[in-house]
């Protein structure tokens, strides 16, 4: 992916960099993706062991995690248009 000169870092009046992502959004995305790996493993183990409750709980938590990641990405995109001091 190339820059094409379309994006330049800007600074607010206090000198802080204006970034489209907040640390909270980044944490939600990274921790959520890490958690999805373990939830997938618990789902597979639950199905293999025929522990349907464990598999069901893992699936529900995985869906909630995907929704949380999606909302964090959406927040990043909407903040990226206006910029936000980071």
C-alpha positions as semicolon CSV with decimal commas, in nm:
position;residue;x (nm);y (nm);z (nm)
1;X;0,000;0,000;0,000
2;X;0,152;0,330;-0,104
3;X;0,098;0,673;0,041
4;X;0,041;0,859;-0,289
5;X;0,097;1,181;-0,093
6;X;-0,270;1,198;0,007
7;X;-0,225;1,170;0,382
8;X;-0,018;1,406;0,594
9;X;0,007;1,405;0,971
10;X;-0,141;1,718;1,118
11;X;-0,096;1,865;1,463
12;X;-0,347;2,040;1,686
13;X;-0,282;2,378;1,845
14;X;-0,102;2,213;2,139
15;X;0,133;2,020;1,910
16;X;-0,021;1,674;1,955
17;X;-0,048;1,456;1,646
18;X;-0,394;1,432;1,494
19;X;-0,466;1,063;1,434
20;X;-0,776;0,883;1,309
21;X;-0,757;0,607;1,572
22;X;-0,778;0,639;1,947
23;X;-0,580;0,404;2,170
24;X;-0,910;0,260;2,296
25;X;-1,010;0,156;1,944
26;X;-0,672;-0,002;1,879
27;X;-0,692;-0,200;2,204
28;X;-1,044;-0,321;2,120
29;X;-0,927;-0,445;1,780
30;X;-0,605;-0,610;1,896
31;X;-0,736;-0,773;2,213
32;X;-1,054;-0,878;2,032
33;X;-0,864;-1,049;1,754
34;X;-0,641;-1,224;2,010
35;X;-0,952;-1,337;2,200
36;X;-1,113;-1,473;1,883
37;X;-0,832;-1,728;1,846
38;X;-0,903;-1,873;2,191
39;X;-1,280;-1,864;2,143
40;X;-1,240;-2,056;1,818
41;X;-1,029;-2,316;1,999
42;X;-1,287;-2,348;2,280
43;X;-1,563;-2,387;2,023
44;X;-1,379;-2,665;1,841
45;X;-1,290;-2,838;2,169
46;X;-1,650;-2,808;2,288
47;X;-1,779;-2,967;1,969
48;X;-1,521;-3,247;1,979
49;X;-1,593;-3,320;2,346
50;X;-1,966;-3,279;2,287
51;X;-1,975;-3,011;2,554
52;X;-2,248;-2,811;2,384
53;X;-2,277;-2,553;2,661
54;X;-1,906;-2,469;2,635
55;X;-1,929;-2,446;2,256
56;X;-2,242;-2,231;2,277
57;X;-2,088;-1,989;2,524
58;X;-1,775;-1,960;2,309
59;X;-1,984;-1,888;1,999
60;X;-2,187;-1,621;2,179
61;X;-1,871;-1,456;2,310
62;X;-1,714;-1,474;1,963
63;X;-2,014;-1,300;1,808
64;X;-1,997;-1,029;2,077
65;X;-1,626;-0,986;2,011
66;X;-1,679;-0,953;1,636
67;X;-1,946;-0,689;1,698
68;X;-1,708;-0,501;1,929
69;X;-1,427;-0,511;1,671
70;X;-1,665;-0,394;1,400
71;X;-1,780;-0,100;1,612
72;X;-1,419;-0,005;1,690
73;X;-1,330;-0,007;1,320
74;X;-1,639;0,200;1,244
75;X;-1,539;0,453;1,513
76;X;-1,193;0,476;1,358
77;X;-1,333;0,548;1,014
78;X;-1,571;0,818;1,133
79;X;-1,301;0,987;1,340
80;X;-1,060;0,965;1,050
81;X;-1,263;1,214;0,848
82;X;-1,238;1,491;1,107
83;X;-0,917;1,399;1,286
84;X;-0,876;1,375;1,658
85;X;-0,592;1,470;1,884
86;X;-0,411;1,160;2,003
